[in-house]
Amino acid sequence: MRTTLQIMVLWAFASMSAEAQWTDHFDGTLDTAWFGDRSHFTIDAAARLRLMSPTAGTSELWRRYKLMDSVVVTCTTYLEFSPSATNKLMIYLASSEPRTNADGQLRLEIGENGNLDTWRLYCTFNGKDSLLGGGAPGSLAVGPLSIRFSLKRQPPNLWTIYAGPEVADTPIVGTTFASDWPAGEEGSFFGIRCVYTETRKSAFAFDDVSATVDRTPPYISGHQIAGNETIAFRFDENVDSLLCNKTMRFLLDGKDVPVFAQWVSETVVQLTFGSAFVSGKRYTLDYKGIVDLSGNVSQPVLYKFRTGNGRTPQTAELLISEVMPDPSPPFMLPEAEYVEIHNRTPDFLNLSGCRFSDGSSWVVLPDSIIPPDAYAILCPGAAVAAFEKYGMTVGVDAFPALNNAGDVLELRDPRDRYIFQCSYSLADYGDAVMAEGGYALEWVFVEAPCIARGGFAPSRDPRRGTPGTANSWISVDRDTSGPQIDHVFALSEWEVALHFDELLDPDLVMHPESFRVDPGIGVAAVDFGDANNELRLLLHQPLEFGRWYVAGCDEVADCGGRVSRVTSESFAKPKVPVPGDLVWSEVLFNPWSYHFDFVEIHNRSAAPIAFKGLVLSNPMTGEASYPLNGQRVIAPGGYFALTSDPVDLASVYPACDLRNTAAEALPPIDDAGGTLVLSYADGQRLLTLDSFAFSSAWHHPWVGDPEGKSLEKINPALPSELPGSWQTALAGMGFATPGRSNSQNFAARGPGAGKPFSVQSGRVSPNGDGHEDSWILTFAAIETGWHASIDLFDLSGNGVCRIFSGLVAPLQWITWHGQGPQEQLLTPGNYIAVISLKHPSGRQSEYKEAVTLLR
């Protein structure tokens, strides 16, 4: 069945006018009230208004209506393609004039560059274009799509956007914001504008466009048990709580009037009755006289609901306390995957309708009651009998297969609200033998459930797991502080993502005025991003390229309710990289046993560069490319390390800067060396930014075993592919400096007087202390095509060894570590280096440099 993008735009103005206005179902000829590019549109066989333009271009249609109180403007739109910047739609919900640049306008746009297409609502007033709200980035990126969209105005000038799947009777939570226009009743125009290429000139269609009067009263869309005698009911729209504050408007089972009614928000009323609800009993709530802000009054309505045994778990009340992703080889436990959950509360919790995810699929949990402070084992139905002797066991249909290498695990309640989220990886074992299988991972921080990463450790129980009982690892450390902004990422010129170091309160009240982007950027709306520790800000004004900003917020709470009063972080809109902007800076390809490789990238440009679009690869392995996934930015002049497990990396290398380290999948690299390519993908081509082939022979000859030691580039300007550009990291810095400037860092010098090269120092002391460990010669000013030979002589004129022979290039560095022809350390003393240069044109020259070898 072909799916289409169907957008319903509902626009309601508060009043009680009964004027009818118009409706068009397009079941005949095009009404003469429509004007604009009429010849570009036709009524098709499905009784829809369809674009039928002869060529690529733009087409518009307009129709007048009166912008009075209680007007509802409706439009169903079909887009049979994936929206883009060249194939996009603008719906003018209200415009003071029938033209696209009218001053006084509310418009909906669908289609943009990149893969973050969504709907965006703009207000144009007093010459200023402001973004009022938008959908989830990427929600309309791939067509055909289906979405239900509505926009309702409530006095004085509050607007609520509703967006969700086009499914009947699906409750949708709206986002409310304010606008400066329109000021009152006035003439207005509804319009559509299609922008299209040759292949999309007939792919837009419209139906059921109308401007009518809003007569829909509010209704209850859901409920939640709030206590033994208290229940909260949610309405589908804002209501006038002052007119609806009487308990007599509600009646339970036809006889019980609530003893107390409290409107806890514009849409939620909390009713308290004189007796406790009976678990499992079906109830009926009769309500009437509920008035919305447009004056529509609900007539007597029945809402049926049922109270469950136990209550639904709330945020952080239910933990994923243990996971067995790889039960083979078995030891003393069943050879089956399982996940253990823990009830941290003094209440009975009901799993009915709750959902569990392994990051790729969701399963609904059965009706099961977990007692206070108890544990329950979730496992495949076929494994229930094997686990029942260990404790409470819940068989789950279609139990997801857990990835041995790692997953993101999540619990959500029946209303899709967050309960708990965690992730595990092979690094959590900290031991290669345990990582091979048969050991469970236990959640350590029972009293700190909001940490965003880490938290698991391998079971130290003799059975290699503790299913159904308390873990062998339990930390009593409590989380006493609120979340802090970890980093900020500009998703586009209109949208910014804030990433926190803790999981956030899912019921966080996100007032735009509590968030700021300085200098001078207003926040239009705030919502959660892809993860529970990410918030996305929609901005009133676009970000400027090359300018630094500070994003901050006041009183943000983590999933346990702990509040941070103020937190902020700087950011800038990133640039698109070109060759030379990003270079390889450090690589660890032979890590200590049971630990992980890392690579480091350095930003040589004067602007921030985003991870998005960057791709890593190792052509020598034949493996696929590895795109970077994180919403991170490399600052100008900054360094960023990439590894499988940043926490593990920091535990091995004290110099590691975790703020500049990200968890990313890396291409496989052999301990003896490999090839790394850094590229940028713009959607059409793959642009190589930097690449080099390296080996363990590039390490300092006196470093000994290279295991656990990184190679550092000694100057960012040097070509990555030359061995002389690299050196072993200093022992004094722990043999690696991930996420920060390198320990081996030498500034390039200009050429000597009359020489096409420079020498860093006339002395070499290869003792690994970081001072003059190498003799470094730089060809700072030389043409291409020159061949160089560098030979070492003692003071008697006897040849000792050849240091280098080959073609040289501008800025090429040659390093010598004091070794002789058999790689042995030469006798300390004074030597002469003879540099001979030859060019194919016949030119040649020779220079001599004194070298002192020290111990």
Residue pairs with C-beta under 8 A, 6 or more apart in sequence:
2 144
3 144
3 145
3 146
4 78
4 79
4 80
4 144
4 145
4 146
5 77
5 78
5 79
5 80
5 83
5 110
5 140
5 143
5 144
5 145
5 146
5 147
6 76
6 77
6 78
6 146
6 147
6 148
6 166
7 75
7 76
7 77
7 91
7 108
7 110
7 119
7 147
7 148
7 149
8 74
8 75
8 76
8 148
8 149
8 150
8 166
9 73
9 74
9 75
9 91
9 93
9 108
9 149
9 150
9 151
10 72
10 73
10 74
10 149
10 150
10 151
10 152
10 162
11 71
11 72
11 73
11 74
11 93
11 94
11 151
11 152
11 153
12 70
12 71
12 72
12 152
12 153
12 154
12 214
12 294
13 67
13 68
13 69
13 70
13 71
13 153
13 214
13 294
14 69
14 70
14 153
14 154
14 155
14 293
14 294
14 295
15 68
15 69
15 70
15 294
15 295
16 69
16 70
16 294
16 295
17 68
17 69
17 70
17 213
18 213
19 66
19 68
19 213
20 212
20 213
21 65
21 66
21 71
21 210
21 211
21 212
21 213
22 33
22 63
22 65
22 210
22 211
22 212
23 208
23 209
23 210
23 211
23 212
24 31
24 49
24 208
24 209
24 210
25 47
25 207
25 208
26 43
26 47
26 48
26 49
26 206
26 207
26 209
27 43
27 47
28 43
29 43
30 38
30 41
30 42
30 43
30 49
31 63
33 63
33 64
34 61
34 62
34 63
35 61
35 62
35 63
35 98
36 59
36 60
36 61
36 62
36 98
36 191
37 59
37 60
37 61
38 61
40 51
40 52
40 53
40 54
40 59
41 49
41 50
41 51
41 52
41 59
41 61
42 49
42 50
42 52
43 49
43 50
44 50
44 205
46 205
47 207
48 78
48 205
48 206
48 207
49 61
49 205
49 206
49 207
49 209
50 202
50 204
50 205
50 206
51 59
51 194
51 196
51 201
51 202
51 203
51 204
51 205
52 201
52 202
53 59
53 194
53 196
53 201
53 202
54 201
55 198
55 201
56 196
56 197
56 198
56 201
57 196
57 201
58 193
58 194
58 195
58 196
59 193
59 194
59 196
60 100
60 191
60 192
60 193
60 194
61 191
61 192
62 92
62 95
62 98
62 189
62 190
62 191
63 189
63 190
63 191
63 209
63 211
64 98
64 187
64 188
64 189
64 190
65 71
65 73
65 188
65 189
65 190
65 211
66 185
66 187
66 188
66 211
67 94
67 182
67 185
67 186
67 187
67 188
68 185
69 185
69 294
70 213
70 214
70 294
70 295
71 211
71 212
71 213
71 214
72 210
72 211
72 212
72 213
72 214
73 93
73 94
73 190
73 210
73 211
74 208
74 209
74 210
74 211
74 212
75 91
75 190
75 192
75 206
75 208
75 209
76 206
76 207
76 208
76 209
77 89
77 91
77 192
77 204
77 205
77 206
78 204
78 205
78 206
78 207
79 89
79 110
79 143
79 144
79 145
79 203
79 204
80 143
80 144
80 203
80 204
80 205
81 87
81 143
81 144
81 200
81 203
82 117
82 141
82 142
82 143
83 89
83 110
83 111
83 112
83 117
83 140
83 141
83 143
84 111
84 112
84 113
84 117
85 111
85 112
85 113
86 195
86 196
86 197
87 111
87 195
87 196
87 197
87 200
87 203
88 109
88 110
88 111
88 112
88 195
89 109
89 110
89 111
89 192
89 193
89 194
89 195
89 204
90 100
90 107
90 108
90 109
90 191
90 192
90 193
90 195
91 107
91 108
91 191
91 192
92 100
92 105
92 106
92 107
92 189
92 190
92 191
92 192
92 193
93 106
93 107
93 108
93 151
93 190
94 105
94 106
94 182
94 188
94 189
94 190
95 102
95 104
95 105
95 106
95 107
95 188
95 189
95 190
95 191
96 102
96 103
96 104
96 105
96 186
96 187
96 188
96 189
97 104
97 189
98 189
98 191
100 191
100 193
101 124
102 124
103 124
103 125
103 126
103 127
104 124
104 125
104 181
104 182
105 122
105 123
105 124
105 125
105 181
106 121
106 122
106 123
106 124
106 132
106 179
106 181
107 121
107 122
107 124
108 119
108 120
108 121
108 122
108 149
108 151
109 119
109 120
109 121
109 122
110 117
110 118
110 119
110 120
110 140
111 117
111 195
112 120
112 492
114 492
114 683
115 138
115 141
115 683
116 137
116 138
116 141
116 491
116 492
116 495
117 138
117 139
117 140
117 141
118 134
118 135
118 136
118 137
118 138
118 139
118 140
118 141
119 134
119 135
119 139
119 140
119 147
119 149
119 163
120 131
120 133
120 134
120 135
120 494
121 131
121 132
121 133
121 134
121 151
121 161
122 129
122 130
122 131
122 132
123 129
123 130
123 132
123 179
123 180
123 181
124 130
124 181
125 179
125 180
125 181
126 180
130 179
130 522
130 524
130 540
130 541
131 494
131 524
131 538
131 539
131 540
132 159
132 177
132 179
132 524
132 525
133 159
133 161
133 175
133 177
133 524
133 525
133 538
134 494
134 495
134 525
134 538
135 147
135 163
136 527
137 491
137 492
137 495
137 536
139 145
139 147
140 147
146 165
146 166
147 163
147 164
147 165
147 166
148 162
148 163
148 164
148 165
148 166
148 167
148 170
148 172
149 161
149 162
149 163
150 161
150 162
150 163
150 174
151 159
151 160
151 161
151 162
152 159
152 160
152 162
152 174
152 237
153 159
154 160
154 238
154 292
154 293
154 294
155 293
157 178
157 179
157 180
158 176
158 177
158 178
158 238
159 176
159 177
159 178
159 179
160 174
160 175
160 176
160 237
160 238
161 174
161 175
161 176
161 177
162 172
162 173
162 174
163 172
164 170
164 172
171 221
171 222
171 234
171 236
174 237
175 525
175 527
176 238
177 512
177 524
177 525
182 188
190 209
190 211
192 206
194 204
196 203
196 204
214 294
214 296
215 296
216 296
217 290
217 291
217 292
217 296
217 297
217 298
217 299
218 235
218 236
218 237
218 239
218 290
218 291
218 292
218 296
218 298
219 235
219 236
219 298
219 301
220 233
220 234
220 235
220 236
220 285
220 287
220 301
220 303
221 234
221 235
221 236
222 233
222 234
222 415
223 231
223 232
223 233
223 234
223 303
223 305
224 231
224 232
224 234
224 312
224 415
225 231
225 277
225 307
225 308
225 311
225 312
226 232
226 270
227 272
228 276
228 277
229 272
229 273
229 274
229 275
229 276
229 277
230 270
230 271
230 272
230 273
231 270
231 271
231 273
231 277
231 305
232 264
232 268
232 269
232 270
232 271
233 268
233 269
233 270
233 271
233 285
233 287
233 303
234 267
234 268
235 267
235 268
235 269
235 290
236 267
237 267
237 292
237 293
238 266
238 267
238 292
238 293
239 263
239 266
239 267
239 290
239 291
239 292
239 293
240 291
240 292
240 293
241 263
241 266
241 269
243 289
243 291
244 263
244 269
244 289
244 290
244 291
245 261
245 263
246 261
247 257
247 258
247 259
247 260
247 261
247 271
248 257
249 261
249 287
249 288
249 289
249 290
250 257
250 258
250 261
250 269
250 271
250 285
250 286
250 287
251 257
251 285
251 286
251 287
252 258
252 271
252 273
252 283
252 284
252 285
252 286
253 283
253 284
254 284
254 286
256 273
256 274
256 275
258 271
258 272
258 273
259 272
259 273
259 274
260 271
260 272
261 269
261 270
261 271
261 272
262 269
262 270
262 272
263 269
263 270
264 270
277 283
277 307
278 307
279 307
279 308
279 309
279 310
280 306
280 307
280 308
280 309
281 306
281 307
282 304
282 305
282 306
283 304
283 305
283 306
283 307
284 302
284 303
284 304
284 305
285 302
285 303
285 304
285 305
286 300
286 301
286 302
287 298
287 300
287 301
287 303
288 298
288 299
288 300
288 301
289 297
289 298
290 297
290 298
291 297
291 298
308 350
308 352
308 367
309 348
309 350
309 367
309 369
310 347
310 348
310 349
310 350
310 369
310 370
311 347
311 348
311 349
311 350
312 349
312 350
312 352
312 353
312 354
312 413
312 414
313 343
313 345
313 349
313 350
313 351
313 354
313 411
313 413
313 419
314 413
314 419
315 417
315 418
315 419
315 420
315 505
315 506
315 507
315 559
315 560
316 344
316 419
316 420
316 449
316 450
316 559
316 560
317 343
317 344
317 345
317 349
317 419
318 341
318 342
318 343
318 344
318 349
318 354
318 370
318 411
318 419
318 420
319 341
319 342
319 344
319 420
319 443
319 446
319 449
320 339
320 340
320 341
320 409
320 411
320 420
320 422
320 443
321 340
321 341
321 342
321 375
321 442
321 443
321 446
321 471
322 338
322 339
322 340
322 440
322 441
322 442
322 443
322 459
322 465
322 466
322 467
322 471
323 338
323 339
323 340
323 402
323 409
323 424
323 440
323 441
323 456
324 333
324 336
324 337
324 338
324 339
324 402
324 440
324 441
324 465
324 467
325 337
325 402
325 403
325 404
325 407
325 424
325 441
326 337
326 402
326 404
326 436
326 437
326 438
327 333
327 334
327 335
327 336
327 337
327 338
327 437
327 438
328 335
328 437
328 438
329 437
329 438
330 438
331 438
331 463
331 464
332 462
332 463
332 464
333 390
333 440
333 463
333 464
333 465
333 467
334 383
334 386
334 387
336 379
336 380
336 382
336 383
336 386
336 387
337 379
337 380
337 383
337 399
337 401
337 402
338 377
338 378
338 379
338 383
338 387
338 467
339 356
339 377
339 378
339 379
339 402
339 409
340 375
340 376
340 377
340 378
340 466
340 467
340 468
341 370
341 375
341 376
341 378
341 411
342 374
342 375
342 376
342 443
342 446
343 349
343 370
343 371
343 372
343 373
343 374
343 375
343 376
344 373
344 446
344 449
345 372
345 373
346 372
346 373
347 372
348 369
348 370
348 371
348 372
349 369
349 370
350 367
350 368
350 369
350 370
351 365
351 366
351 367
351 368
351 369
351 370
351 376
351 394
352 365
352 366
352 367
352 368
352 414
353 364
353 365
353 413
353 414
354 364
354 365
354 411
354 412
354 413
354 414
354 419
355 362
355 363
355 364
355 365
355 411
355 412
355 413
355 414
355 416
356 362
356 363
356 365
356 378
356 396
356 400
356 409
356 410
356 411
357 363
357 400
357 408
357 409
357 410
357 412
358 400
358 401
358 402
358 403
358 407
358 408
358 409
359 407
359 408
359 409
359 410
360 400
360 407
361 398
361 400
363 396
363 397
363 398
363 399
363 400
365 378
365 394
365 396
366 394
366 395
366 396
366 397
368 376
368 392
368 394
370 376
370 392
374 392
375 391
375 392
375 467
375 468
375 469
375 470
376 391
376 392
376 393
376 394
376 468
377 387
377 390
377 391
377 392
377 393
377 394
377 467
377 468
378 394
378 396
378 399
379 387
379 393
379 394
379 395
379 396
379 399
380 395
380 396
380 399
381 395
381 396
381 397
381 399
383 395
384 393
384 394
384 395
387 393
387 467
387 468
390 467
390 468
390 469
391 467
391 468
391 469
392 468
393 468
404 426
404 437
405 425
405 426
406 423
406 424
406 425
406 426
407 423
407 424
408 421
408 422
408 423
409 421
409 422
409 423
409 424
410 418
410 419
410 420
410 421
410 422
411 418
411 419
411 420
411 421
412 418
412 419
413 419
417 506
417 507
418 503
418 506
418 532
418 559
420 449
420 559
421 503
421 531
421 532
422 443
422 455
422 456
423 453
424 441
424 456
425 644
425 645
425 663
426 435
426 644
426 645
427 596
427 644
427 645
427 647
427 648
428 441
428 454
428 456
428 457
428 458
429 435
429 439
429 441
429 458
430 457
430 458
430 594
430 648
431 458
431 594
432 593
432 594
434 458
435 594
438 464
439 458
439 459
439 464
439 465
440 458
440 459
440 464
440 465
440 466
440 467
441 456
441 457
441 458
441 459
442 456
442 457
442 458
442 459
442 465
442 466
442 471
442 472
442 473
443 455
443 456
443 471
443 473
444 455
444 456
444 457
444 471
444 473
444 474
444 475
445 451
445 455
445 475
445 477
445 479
446 471
446 474
446 475
447 475
447 476
447 477
447 478
447 479
448 455
448 475
448 477
448 478
448 479
449 479
449 503
449 559
449 560
450 479
450 483
450 502
450 503
450 558
450 559
450 560
450 562
451 479
451 501
451 502
451 503
452 486
452 500
452 501
452 502
452 503
452 533
453 647
453 663
454 647
457 473
459 465
459 466
459 471
459 472
459 473
460 472
460 473
461 472
466 472
479 502
479 558
479 560
479 562
480 562
481 562
481 564
482 502
482 556
482 557
482 558
482 562
482 563
482 564
482 565
482 567
483 500
483 501
483 502
483 503
483 504
483 533
483 556
483 557
483 558
483 562
483 564
483 567
484 500
484 501
484 502
484 564
484 567
485 498
485 499
485 500
485 501
485 551
485 552
485 553
485 567
485 568
485 569
486 499
486 500
486 501
486 533
486 569
486 659
487 499
487 569
487 571
487 632
487 633
487 659
488 496
488 497
488 498
488 499
488 551
488 569
488 570
488 571
489 496
489 497
489 499
489 571
489 610
489 631
489 632
489 633
490 496
490 497
490 543
490 571
490 572
490 573
490 574
490 610
490 633
491 497
491 536
491 631
493 542
493 543
493 573
494 538
494 539
494 542
494 543
495 536
495 537
495 538
495 539
496 517
496 536
496 537
496 539
496 543
496 551
496 571
497 529
497 534
497 535
497 536
497 537
497 631
498 515
498 534
498 535
498 536
498 537
498 551
498 553
498 569
499 533
499 534
499 631
500 533
500 534
500 535
500 556
500 558
500 567
501 533
502 533
502 558
502 559
503 532
503 533
503 558
503 559
504 528
504 532
504 533
504 535
504 556
504 557
504 558
504 559
505 557
505 558
505 559
505 561
506 528
506 532
506 559
508 556
508 557
510 525
510 526
510 527
510 535
511 526
512 522
512 523
512 524
512 525
512 526
512 537
513 523
514 526
514 553
514 554
514 555
514 556
515 523
515 526
515 535
515 537
515 551
515 552
515 553
515 554
516 523
516 550
516 551
516 552
516 553
517 523
517 537
517 539
517 549
517 550
517 551
518 549
518 550
518 552
519 549
520 541
521 539
521 540
521 541
521 543
521 549
522 539
522 540
522 541
523 537
523 538
523 539
523 540
524 538
524 539
524 540
525 537
525 538
526 535
526 536
526 537
526 538
527 535
527 536
528 534
528 535
528 536
529 535
529 536
532 559
534 631
535 553
535 556
537 551
543 549
543 572
543 573
544 573
545 573
545 575
545 607
546 572
546 573
546 607
547 572
547 573
548 570
548 571
548 572
549 570
549 571
549 572
550 568
550 569
550 570
550 571
551 568
551 569
551 570
551 571
552 566
552 567
552 568
552 569
553 566
553 567
553 568
554 565
554 566
555 563
555 564
555 565
556 563
556 564
556 567
557 563
557 564
571 608
571 633
572 607
572 608
572 633
573 608
574 607
574 608
574 609
574 610
574 612
574 633
575 581
575 605
575 607
575 608
575 609
576 613
576 680
576 682
577 605
577 609
577 613
577 614
577 680
577 689
578 687
578 689
579 687
579 688
579 689
579 690
580 604
580 605
580 689
581 603
581 604
581 605
581 609
581 689
582 601
582 602
582 603
582 604
582 605
582 609
582 614
582 634
582 678
582 689
582 690
583 601
583 602
583 604
583 678
583 689
583 690
583 713
583 716
583 720
584 599
584 600
584 601
584 602
584 676
584 678
584 690
584 691
584 692
584 713
584 720
585 600
585 601
585 602
585 639
585 712
585 713
585 716
585 742
586 598
586 599
586 600
586 639
586 641
586 710
586 711
586 712
586 713
586 729
586 736
586 737
586 738
586 742
587 597
587 598
587 599
587 600
587 669
587 676
587 694
587 710
587 711
588 597
588 598
588 599
588 708
588 709
588 710
588 711
588 736
588 738
589 597
589 669
589 670
589 671
589 673
589 674
589 694
589 711
590 671
590 672
590 696
590 706
590 707
590 708
590 709
591 597
591 598
591 652
591 707
591 708
592 652
592 707
592 708
593 707
595 648
595 649
595 652
595 708
596 643
596 644
596 645
596 648
596 649
597 643
597 644
597 666
597 669
598 641
598 642
598 643
598 649
598 661
598 666
598 710
598 736
598 738
599 616
599 641
599 642
599 643
599 666
599 676
600 639
600 640
600 641
600 642
600 738
600 739
601 614
601 634
601 639
601 640
601 642
601 678
602 634
602 638
602 639
602 713
602 716
603 609
603 634
603 635
603 636
603 637
603 638
603 639
603 640
604 637
604 716
604 717
605 636
606 636
607 636
608 633
608 634
608 635
608 636
609 633
609 634
610 631
610 632
610 633
610 634
611 628
611 629
611 630
611 631
611 632
611 633
611 634
611 662
612 628
612 631
613 627
613 680
613 681
613 682
614 627
614 628
614 678
614 679
614 680
614 681
614 689
615 625
615 626
615 627
615 628
615 678
615 679
615 680
615 681
615 686
616 625
616 626
616 627
616 628
616 642
616 664
616 666
616 667
616 676
616 677
616 678
616 679
617 623
617 624
617 625
617 626
617 667
617 676
617 677
617 679
618 667
618 668
618 669
618 674
618 675
618 676
618 677
619 675
619 677
620 674
620 675
620 693
621 667
621 668
621 669
621 674
623 667
623 668
625 679
625 686
626 664
626 665
626 666
626 667
627 681
628 642
628 662
628 664
629 664
630 662
630 663
630 664
632 640
632 662
634 640
638 660
639 657
639 660
639 739
639 740
639 741
639 742
640 660
640 661
640 662
640 739
641 649
641 656
641 657
641 660
641 661
641 662
641 738
641 739
642 661
642 662
642 664
642 666
643 649
643 661
643 662
643 663
643 664
643 666
643 738
644 663
644 664
644 665
644 666
645 663
646 656
646 658
646 661
646 662
646 663
647 658
649 656
649 661
649 738
650 656
650 658
650 661
652 708
652 736
653 734
653 735
653 736
653 737
653 738
654 734
655 733
655 734
655 736
655 737
655 738
655 740
655 743
656 736
656 737
656 738
656 739
656 740
657 738
657 739
657 740
658 739
659 739
660 738
660 739
660 740
661 738
661 739
667 674
667 676
668 674
669 676
671 696
671 707
672 695
672 696
673 693
673 694
673 695
673 696
673 697
673 698
674 693
674 694
675 691
675 692
675 693
675 694
676 691
676 692
676 694
677 688
677 690
677 691
678 688
678 689
678 690
678 691
679 686
679 687
679 688
679 689
680 686
680 687
680 689
681 687
690 720
691 720
691 721
692 720
692 721
693 721
694 711
694 723
694 726
696 706
697 723
698 711
698 723
698 726
699 706
699 709
699 711
699 728
700 727
700 728
700 766
700 768
700 773
700 774
700 817
701 766
701 817
701 819
701 823
702 766
702 767
702 768
702 817
702 825
703 709
703 728
703 768
706 728
708 735
708 736
709 728
709 729
709 735
709 736
710 728
710 729
710 735
710 736
710 737
710 738
711 726
711 727
711 728
711 729
712 726
712 727
712 728
712 729
712 737
712 742
712 743
712 744
712 745
713 720
713 725
713 726
713 742
713 744
714 725
714 726
714 727
714 742
714 744
714 745
714 746
714 776
714 813
714 815
715 725
715 745
715 746
715 747
715 748
715 813
717 748
717 811
718 724
718 725
718 748
718 811
718 812
718 813
719 725
719 809
719 811
719 812
722 812
722 813
723 815
724 776
724 812
724 813
724 814
724 815
725 813
727 744
727 773
727 774
727 815
728 735
728 744
729 735
729 736
729 737
729 742
729 743
729 744
730 743
730 744
730 768
730 769
730 770
731 768
732 743
732 769
732 770
733 743
737 743
743 770
744 770
746 760
746 776
748 758
748 778
748 780
748 811
749 758
749 759
749 760
749 778
749 780
750 758
750 780
750 781
751 757
751 758
751 780
751 781
752 758
752 759
755 847
756 779
756 780
756 781
756 782
756 786
756 837
757 777
757 778
757 779
757 780
757 781
757 782
757 835
757 847
758 777
758 778
758 780
759 775
759 776
759 777
759 778
759 849
760 774
760 775
760 776
760 777
760 778
761 772
761 775
761 776
762 849
762 850
762 851
762 852
763 772
763 775
763 851
763 852
763 853
763 854
764 772
764 773
764 774
764 775
764 816
764 817
764 818
764 851
764 852
764 853
764 854
765 771
765 772
765 773
765 853
765 854
765 855
766 773
766 774
766 817
766 818
766 819
766 825
767 773
767 855
772 854
773 817
774 815
774 816
774 817
775 815
775 816
775 817
775 818
775 833
775 851
776 813
776 814
776 815
777 790
777 813
777 814
777 815
777 833
777 835
777 849
778 811
778 812
778 813
778 814
779 786
779 788
779 808
779 809
779 810
779 811
779 812
779 813
779 814
780 810
780 811
781 810
782 808
782 809
782 810
782 837
783 810
783 839
784 809
784 810
785 807
785 839
785 840
785 841
786 807
786 808
786 837
786 838
786 839
787 805
787 806
787 807
787 808
787 837
787 838
787 839
788 804
788 805
788 806
788 807
788 808
788 814
788 835
788 836
788 837
789 802
789 804
789 805
789 835
789 836
790 802
790 803
790 804
790 805
790 814
790 816
790 833
790 834
790 835
790 836
791 799
791 801
791 802
791 803
791 833
791 834
791 836
792 799
792 800
792 801
792 802
792 803
792 816
792 831
792 832
792 833
792 834
792 851
793 799
793 800
793 831
793 832
793 833
793 834
794 800
794 829
794 831
794 832
795 829
795 830
795 831
795 832
800 820
800 821
800 826
800 831
801 819
801 820
801 821
801 826
802 821
803 814
803 816
803 833
804 814
804 816
808 814
818 825
818 826
818 853
819 825
819 826
820 826
826 853
827 853
828 853
828 854
828 855
829 852
829 853
830 850
830 851
830 852
830 853
831 850
831 851
831 852
831 853
832 848
832 849
832 850
832 851
833 848
833 849
833 850
833 851
834 846
834 847
834 848
835 846
835 847
835 848
835 849
836 844
836 845
836 846
837 844
837 845
837 846
837 847
838 844
